[in-house]
């Protein structure tokens, strides 16, 4: 191997290391965005589930209050 081959190899190594660093940063950014999305999605789903359970219970309480308030 002569000096030109070594310098070309070193240049390629530096270029590939830079590209790898940028790709790693992009993956890290996407991972963070996905984590934030999942956290927000979980919060929203939990609030919807609370309402799904609260509406039937509230309906039953309204019916019970209506029937309990009636005088025969």
HUSUL-V488577 format. One record per residue. RES is the residue in one letter. PSI is psi in whole degrees, 0 to 359 (999 if undefined). OMEGA is omega in whole degrees, -180 to 180 (* if undefined). Layout:
res:RES psi:PSI omega:OMEGA
res:RES psi:PSI omega:OMEGA
This chain:
res:X psi:130 omega:179
res:X psi:179 omega:-175
res:X psi:326 omega:-179
res:X psi:317 omega:179
res:X psi:318 omega:180
res:X psi:318 omega:-180
res:X psi:323 omega:176
res:X psi:319 omega:177
res:X psi:319 omega:179
res:X psi:320 omega:178
res:X psi:316 omega:178
res:X psi:320 omega:179
res:X psi:316 omega:-180
res:X psi:318 omega:179
res:X psi:316 omega:-179
res:X psi:323 omega:178
res:X psi:320 omega:178
res:X psi:316 omega:178
res:X psi:320 omega:179
res:X psi:320 omega:178
res:X psi:317 omega:179
res:X psi:320 omega:179
res:X psi:320 omega:178
res:X psi:317 omega:177
res:X psi:320 omega:180
res:X psi:318 omega:178
res:X psi:319 omega:179
res:X psi:318 omega:179
res:X psi:315 omega:179
res:X psi:322 omega:179
res:X psi:317 omega:178
res:X psi:318 omega:179
res:X psi:320 omega:179
res:X psi:319 omega:179
res:X psi:317 omega:178
res:X psi:318 omega:179
res:X psi:316 omega:-179
res:X psi:320 omega:179
res:X psi:315 omega:179
res:X psi:318 omega:180
res:X psi:317 omega:179
res:X psi:318 omega:179
res:X psi:316 omega:180
res:X psi:317 omega:-180
res:X psi:321 omega:178
res:X psi:322 omega:179
res:X psi:323 omega:177
res:X psi:318 omega:179
res:X psi:323 omega:177
res:X psi:316 omega:180
res:X psi:323 omega:178
res:X psi:322 omega:179
res:X psi:329 omega:-176
res:X psi:326 omega:-176
res:X psi:311 omega:178
res:X psi:320 omega:180
res:X psi:317 omega:179
res:X psi:320 omega:178
res:X psi:317 omega:178
res:X psi:321 omega:179
res:X psi:323 omega:178
res:X psi:315 omega:179
res:X psi:317 omega:180
res:X psi:319 omega:179
res:X psi:320 omega:179
res:X psi:311 omega:-180
res:X psi:326 omega:178
res:X psi:333 omega:-179
res:X psi:347 omega:-180
res:X psi:141 omega:176
res:X psi:138 omega:-180
res:X psi:999 omega:*
